[in-house]
Amino acid sequence: MCFLICLPLLYWIPTAPLPGERRSDAAVAAARRLPRYLPWVCLAAIFFTYVNIGTYWVYIELASLDAGIDADWIGNLLVWVSLGSLVGCLIATVLSNRFGLARPLLVTLLIMTAIVGILTLEINPLHLFISLASFNVLWIFIDVYQMGTVAVIDRSGAFASLMPGAQGLGQIVGPYLAAGMLSAGLGYNAVFALCAMAAFLGMLVYLGMYLGVRREVPQLVKDCDSE
């Protein structure tokens, strides 16, 4: 029902860029020199980041209960930290306007690795609060910056339409791998180690892409840092 309410708002989206938003000749020339595989690299990075996100959301409550944390406290915490997503949207916009897309995305994924990884040490109320509160703010950063990055490197919109597929695949594969770990008796520490590793892999993919594009097509990096 909520999706149906959004349908009339689609008419507000312009069918073509507004005159003041068209890319410069230099930007268009830079996009033509872009390797064709680059959008696929972005989709691979999105897949890794959603292995982390999907696995975290599936198992965070189960892991907390398994650690003996009070169920009511967990439930209340999950409700209130969800408001962090709204805060995250505002902060992500401010940071993007000042620092662009690439650098905030890399830093966000590095911090995400740490706040998920803290649960591999011990799942206790303090670690859970730090991890959940930070995660709810930062995961929306990743969505905003990933979508913006794909929009910069592929203005046709073709690869943007594949993003939900990459996200969904990550949300399927991650929990499936985690379930195998639990079946093998590795415990929830191993599950969150998987989350941290997936976030870090996503960061490494973006870092390699950023350094390569900065060397080969610096104009595009300038676009990403000014979006």
Secondary structure, 3 states (H helix, E strand, C coil): CHHHHHHHHHHHCCCCCCHHHCCCHHHHHHHHCCCCCHHHHHHHHHHHHHHHHHHHHHHHHHHHHHCCCCHHHHHHHHHHHCCHHHHHHHHHHHHHHHHCCHHHHHHHHHHHHHHHHHHHHCCCHHHHHHHHHHHHHHHHHHHHHHHHHHHHHCCCCCCHHHHHHHHHHHHHHHHHHHHHHHHCCCCHHHHHHHHHHHHHHHHHHHHHHHHHHHHHCHHHHHHHCCC
